[in-house]
C-alpha cells in the first residue's frame, strides 16, 4: 500500500504539481494548522511563495469528535453538514456548545501563531490552501467560504491525499483542486503516512517565524 514517508515528503511531492505557480505575483500559500503547516512549508519553499495560516476548526460530533459535522473559520464563517447533524440528532444547544468551544480554540491559535499580528490581506490574490489530507472536506469547505468572503481572485486546494468523492465535491467550490492520491478505500488521512505524528504549536511557530518576523 502506498504511503508518504511523512508530511515533508508529501509537501515536496505536492510542490511538483504546483510548479506553474512558482514565483507568481499576488499568490500566497495558506496552510490549515496544524498538520497542513509542514506540508505547506515545503510547497512555499519550492515555489518561492509567502506562507501563512488559515485558521479553521472542525466541529466534531458529540462523542465522535473525529467526525466533522461542520467547521468554523476565524472570521466566523460556519459550514454545517445539516444532513449529518440531523441523522445524529444533535440538539441545537449541543451544536452551539461545540461552536463556542471551537471559537475559543480559534482565538487561542490565532494568538499563538500570530502574536497579535493581523492576518494577510488576500483581496484580489490567488490563494493556495494546503492541508496534509482531506476526509469529509468540512474544514476545507469552511476555509474556502472564508476566502470567498474576503474577495480573493482564485482559490486552489492542494492536498497529498483524500477520497475521490470529497475532492470531486470540492471542485464545485474551489477554482482548482489538486489531490495527488485518491485511494479507493479511505478510512483516514493518517493511514497514508508512515509517520503521522501530531504537529505541535511549537513546530507551527518555528515554521512561520521566518515568514512573519
Buried (B, 14 or more C-beta within 10 A) or exposed (E): EEBBEBBBBBBBBBBEBBEEBEEBEEBBBBBBBBBBBBBBBBBBBBBEBBBBBBBBBBBBBBEEEEBBBBBBBBBEBBBBBEEBBEEBEBEEEBBEEBBEEBBEEBEEBBEBBBEEEEBBEBEEBBBBBBBBBBBBBBBBBBBBBBBEEBEBEBBBBBBBBBBEEBBBBBEEBBBBBBBBBBBEEBEEBBBBBEEBEEBEEEBBBEBBEEBBE
